[in-house]
Amino acid sequence: MNKLETLKSAVEARNAEVADYQINIDNYERAIAKIDQEHADKPEILKFKDQLIGLLDSSKTEQLKAIIIRDVIADQIIELEAS
């Protein structure tokens, strides 16, 4: 496998990684909203909400890291295809 093929494979993997993070982000946001609407009076569930907020923040950060690396890989693909 040459560098271009390797980079193309890597960018596909990063796209999947970004999508996986987005699914988690969407789920955490929905769960937090559900807790706020239906379970705000339950202290034990509010602790869970705090955990979800931490996971949401972490997932957003990790997704951004994956996006940055994906974009760097995509730039390399463009450069190699142009040469």
Protein Blocks (a to p, Z undefined) as FASTA:
>chain_A
ZZklmmmmmmmmmmmmmmmmmmmmmmmmmmmmmmmmmmmmpmklmmmmmmmmmmmmmmmm
mmmmmmmmmmmmmmmmmmmmmZZ
